[in-house]
């Protein structure tokens, strides 16, 4: 594993929870993070990524570094015939997407992406079942908002302050999660219209991104990302019979679902709690990655899932720059 501190530490904890992985070697620029990894996972610390790749009997590499490093590190591992699990966002440019897809086609290795596994998320499955059963009536539109104040901490020298490596700012960092979730419910996005603002804080990346997403199914929705405000993560889905509201706690550690049923008598509709059935497996993406390696199944989220999410971000950034609607490249 490369990148074992920060969120990498959370990923290591989830790997331990599964009992499916043996962390053979670890690489990180932070000596304290390496020491923790060695103590918690008994991984051999190494001084470089090249040394990590040279580890005997290695089967896979977990990449939990900054997104600007993802493509290069993944390609190096794939060229060695190693399976790869890449944290989100997948990569920073359309050219990197193409290179990763070509490398997987050439090598045949398994590539998993660290997006949430909605196939094993109780809230997501509840929403999907309600849609399939027609409980919302005809879905008219949605609003998705993701926000936190991390952009206020950025310095001009940080990689996240570089729009070439962090296109769309918060849209790339966290909005890409929302895009991945919307694709799970509604299928492919065909077109994006986006406005961005980058003058709230002292960096060149977007502090605000306001996106209108047009889906191949005909559905439209607004997905908005703010990098300079307090935390918020909400999803509102509007139907002819029911409005559905999803609120999530920080880091997805809790979910609340509420609905309002349409009334035609002029009275205000009460907000009602929705029972979320089943359990969420926070390790579902790791289990799927492991199963794909051992059994030859397709992982979820896969390389193509991660690619489809960032392709929407790239189209949104282009739309904001050109001042017009942009088609999303279909993969």
N, C-alpha and C positions, 0 to 999 in steps of 0.2 A: 504494500500500500504506500502511495505517495500522498503526503498531506494528511498527517495523523492528528493535528491539533484543530482547534476551532470546531467547525461542523464535522471534520474528520473524526474527532473524538466521539461525537454522537453516532456517526456511522459505525465506528468500531464497537460501540456498546450494542448496537442492533445486530451486528455480526455475531457477537458473543451470545446474544439472546437466541439466535437461531440454532447454535450448536453445529453449524454446517461448514464453518470455515476455520482453517488454521492459518494464522497470520505469520508467515515465514520470515518476512523481512519488511523493514519500514524505512522510509526516507522523508526527511523534513528539514527545513532550514532552521527550525527552532529546536535547540538542544533539549529544552525542558519538555516539549511535546514528545520528542523521541524517547526521553526517559520514562514518561508516563506510559507510552505505548509499550515499551519494553517491560515495565512492571505489570501492566494490566493484561497484556496479550502475549507476553514472552516472545515478542518479535525481535529478530536480530537487527539492530540499527546499522544502516549503511550510509556512506558519505555522499553518494550520488545516485541519480536515477539509472545510469548505466550499470552501476554495481548492483542495483536492485534487480534489473532485468537479467543479470548474469547469475542470479540465485539458482542453484541446482534444483531440478524437479519442480520448478514453478509452473503453475497451471493458469493463473489469472492475475490481473493487476487491478486494484481498486484505485481510482484517480479522484482525489478530493482536494485538488489544488484550485487556484483561481481559474476562471473560465478561459482566460487568455492563454493558458497552458494546455488546456484539455486536448485539443486536436493533435498537437505535436506529440504529446506524451502517449496518446492513444494510438496514433499511427506507428510509433516506435514499437509499442507492445504488440500490435497486430502483425507487424512485419516479422516478429519472432514467433508467430503462431499462438500467442497468448490471448485468452479471453479477457474482456475488458468491461469493467463497470465504471461508468463516468457519472459524476455528480452533475446536476443541472446547473446552469444552462449548458447544453451540449457543447457549443462552440460559438465563436464570435463573428464569423463571416459566412456568406453563402459558398465561397470557395472551399472553406474548411468542411462544410456539410458534404459537398461533392467528393472531396478527398476521402472522408470517412466512409461514405457509402461505397465508393469504389474499392477501398481497402477491404471492407468486409466481404464484398462480392468476390474479391480475389482470394482472400485467405479462408473464408468460411467460418471464422471464429464467432463466438457468441459475444454480442455487445448489449449490455443492459445500461439503462440510464436512471439516475437517481430521482426521477419524478415520483410522485405519490402513486401507489398501486390502487387505482379506483376500483378494480375488480375485487378488492378485499377491504374496501372502505364502506362501513355501514351506512354513513350518511349519503355517500354518492350512489350506492345501490338502491337506497330508499327513493331518492329522486328519480333515478332511472326507471324503477318499477312504476312510480306514479305517472311518469310520462308515457310509458308503454301501455298502461291501463287506461289512459285517457282521462285521468282524474283532474288534470288541469284544464281540460277542454283543448282548444287549439292554442299552442304556445305562440304568443304574439311578439315578445321581446324579452331581453334580460338586461340587468345591470350588474356588473362585477367590479368591485373596488378592492385594491390592495395598496396599503400605505404603511410606511414607517419613517422614522426620522434619521435613518442611517446616512442619507445623503449629506446631512449637515456636518458629519464628521469627516467627509472626504477632503483631502488636500489635492492641489493640482498635480502633485507628483504620484498619486495613487493610480494604479491601473484602472480602477473603477471610475476615475475621473477622465479617462480617455475614451471619447465616443467611438473610436475605431475598435476598441476592445470591449466596450460596455454600451452597445447601441441601444438607445432608448432608456438608459439609466434604470430606474425601478421597473420599467416594463420588461427589461431583459433579466434583471435580478430576481424579481418575484412575480411580475405579471405573467411571465412564461409558465408559471404554475397554473394560473387561472386559464390561460390558453389551452394547456394540456387538459384541464378539467372540462372546458367547454367542448373540446374535440371528443371527449368521452361521451358526452350527452348528445351532441348535435351533429357530429360528423365534420367533414372538411370545411374550412373557411375559403371562400372564393375571392374575396376582395376586402381591402382595408382602407379606411380613411382615417387619418390621424393628425392631430395637432399636438405639438410639444412646446414646452417652455423651459429655457435653460438659464434664466437670469435671476432666479430666486437665490441661488447659492453661487459661490465663487468657483465653479468648475464648468467645463464645456459640455458635460453630459446633461441629459434631460432631467430636470427636477419634477416635471409634470408631463404625463402622456395621456391624452384623451383619444381613445380609439373607437371607431364604429366598425364592427365586424359584420360582414355579409356572408352568410353560409350558403353552400350549394343547395341546401334544402329550402331556402327562401327566408329562414329566420334571420333577424337582425338583432344586434345587441351592442351595448356600450361596455367596454372594458377600460377602466381608468387606473392609472398607477401614479402614486405620489411618493417622492423620496425625501420630502422635507417636512412631514407632518407626523403627528402621533399615529400609533399603530391602529390599523383598521383592516379587517378582512371580511367582506360580505358578498353574498351572491343573492340577488333577487330575480326571480323568474315569474313573468307575468303571463297568465293564461285567461281564457274567456270564462272559465269556471272557478279557477283558484289562482291566487298569487302565492308563491312559495318563497320563503326567506331562509337563507342559511347564514348563520353567524359562527365564526370560528375563533377560538382563543389563540393566543400567541403560539406559534410553532405547531399549529394544528392539534394541540393537546386536548381539545374539547370541541364539540359540535352541537349547535342547537338548530332545530328545524321548526319553523312556524308556518302557518298558512292562514289565508283569509279567503273565505268562500264568497263568491259573487252573490249579491242580493239585489233584487230589482224593485224593492219597495221604498228605495230612497234612504233607508236607514244605514248607519255606518256599520261596516262589517267588523265583527270581533276578530282578534288575532288568536288563533288556536294552536296549541302545541302539537307537533307531529311525532308520533312514536318512531324512533329509529331502531329498527330490528337488526339483530345480529351484532357481531363484534368486528372492530377494525383491527387489522393486522398491520402494524406499523413496519413490520419486516417483510411484507408481502413481495416487494420488489426484489429483495435479496433472495428470498426463497425461489422466486420465479427464475432469477438469474442462475442459481445453483441447479434447479431442475432442468433448465435448458441445456446446461453443460453435461449433466449426467444422463438425461433421457432424450435429448435431441428435440425438445419442444421449443416453441418460440417464447422468448422472455417478454414480460410486460412490466414496466415500459421498455420498449426496445429502441434500437438505434433509430428506426424510422419514426417512432413516436416522438423521440427527442428532436429529430430533424424537423418534423412537421410543426412542432411548437415554435422553434426558433425561426422558421421560415416566415411565420406570421409577424414576428418581431422585426425581421429584416424588411418586410414589406411595409410595416407601419413606419419605420424610420425613413424609408424612401418616400412614403407618402407625405410625411411632415416636411421633408426637405424640398420636395417638388411642389407641394401645395395642391395635390390632386389625389384622387383615388388610385390605388395600385392593386393589380391582380396578385394573388398569392400563388407561387409556383407549386404545382401539384406533384407530390412524390408518390 
